[in-house]
């Protein structure tokens, strides 16, 4: 996925299907010149650890007919763009420096509150969403209800870029399989595979 190392790619659309305890996903991405399909899986392990991995990545010409064909193919395979009627949730986690002492941790808490305040204000001013939770756990965790994912993502990415945080965050999207499930897909960085600790 070296095509996306400079943060120039974006997700056009995601599709999901539940397969026992695993969520299968297909993501259509572009870097404007080409289309890419990431096929992967998300599953929730013990201790609220979400595991994300890719099975396959395919590349295509960036043409509307191809995009339409991919979307139709995923629909025919039983994949859907949304698995529940729950609100979209964006979970942003700023990854801390592992050598932080107590004083640094307090400053990090203040920093999280400052960043989530900026994001909340920007989202609310454009009717794109609002903050609803935040805490300190595996990182500085910030959760927002989102009304328009693509526009909200642009706003959030711009703030994170201004704060020089793009290399220090994970952005995830809740895959609502039911009201009680809180499964997350890591949508930034685009090439991310591994564990996401939502605690």
N, C-alpha and C positions, 0 to 999 in steps of 0.2 A: 504494500500500500504506500510505496514511496511517492505516489502521485499526490498525496495529501499531506506531506510533511510540512508544507509551508502554510497550512490552514486555508488553502484556496479552494478546497472542495466543500460540497454541501450535500445533505440528504434531500432528495426530491420527494421521496415517499417510502414508507415502511409498511410491510405486510407481516401478519402474525398468524400462527396456528398453534393451538395447544396439542401436545403429543405426550400424554400421560403427565409426568411432572416437569416436562421440558417445554419451553416456548421456542418453536422454530420461527426464524424471521428471515425475511429477504428485504434488503435495503437497496433502493436505486439511488445512486449518487452521481454527481457530475463535478468535473473540474472545468466545465464549460466546453472544453474541446472534445471530451469523451464521456460516455456513460459507463458506469460500473455497477455490478450487482454483487453485494456481499450476502452470502448465505451463511447463516449462523444459528447458534442456540444460546438461550439464556435459561439458567435454572437456579433456584434458590437452595443453597446448601444449609448446613448447620450454622448457628450463631448469626443469622441474618447476612450471610455472605452470598452475594450473587456472583455466579460464574458465567462469563461470556466468552464464547469462542467462535471462530469462523471455520466453516467447512470448505468454502470455495469462494473464489472471487473471479468474476468474468468481466470482460471488457467489450464494449460495443461502440459503434458509431453513434454520435449524439444527433439522432434524428427522431422527429416526433413519431413517425410510424413504428420505429423500434421501441420507443418508450411505451406507446399504446399497446404494442404486442406483448411486452413484458408484463404490464399491468393486467392485461386480459389473461395471460398465462398463470399468473399468481392467483387471480380470482378463481380460475378454473381448478386450481389445486386446493381450493378451500381456504386460502389465506385471506385475511381481512385487514383493513387499515386500522380498525379499532375493535377491541374484544369486549368492551363494556360501555355503559353510558356514563361512567364516572368522569369527573373533570380531569383534564390533562394536568399532570404535575411535573414540574421541572425541579430536579434535585441537583443543586450545585455543591460540590465538595472541594474546598481549597485544601490541598495536601500540605501539612505542616512540615517544618524541618524536624527531623527525628532527634536532634540534639537540644531541643528547646528546654530551658529551665522553667521554674515556676513563674518568674517575672515575665519571661518571653511568652508563656502561655496566656497570661493575663492580657498582654498587649495583643496577642493573636485573637483573643475573644473580642476585644474592642475593635480590632480590624474587621473581623467578621461582621459585627453589628454595623459598622460603617459601610461596608460593601453591600450588605443586604438592604440597608436603607437606601442606597443609591439605586439599586436595581428595582426595589419596590416603588420608589418615587417615579422612576422612568416608565415602568410598566403601567402603573395606575394613570399616569398623565396621558397615556395613549390608549387606555382601556384595553390593555393586552393581558392583564393579570394582576395578581397581588401576592405579597408574602403571607404565609400562614404558619410557618414554624422554622425554628433554627435551634441548633445546639452544638456542643463541642463533643466530638466522639473520635472516630478515626481521622477526622479532619474538621474543618469549620463547615458545618452542614447548614444549608439554606434551602428551604422548600417554598415553592411558589405555585399557586393555581394559575393556569394559563388558559386564555381564551382563543388566542391565535398563535399556534406554535411557531410558525415560520417567522412571523414579524417579531414575536417576543424573543426568539433566538438571536435575531439580528441585533436587537437592542442590548441583550445580555452580552453577546460577544464583543460588542463595541466597548462596553464598560470594562469588561475583563481585559481587553486589549489596552485601553487607556491606563489601567492599573498594573500593567505588565504581569498579568496573572495567567495568560493563556498556556504557559508551560507548567503551571502549578495547580490545575483544576481538572476535575472530572465533571462532566455534565451528563445527567441521566434523565431519561423519560420513563415515567411510570407506565408499565404495560398492565393496564387494569383488566385482569381476568375475572375479577369479582370485587365486590365492595370491600371484602376483608383482605384481599391479596395486595401486597405491595412489592411486586416484581419490577425491577428496573433494567432498562437497556441503556448501556453507556453509548451516548451519541457523540460525545466529544472527549478525547480525540477520536477521529473517525476510524483509526486503525487499532483502537484499544481492544486487547484481548486480555483476559485475566479475571481477577477477583475485584468486586466492588463491595466494600464494607459499609452498609447503610446505617450502622450504629455510630 
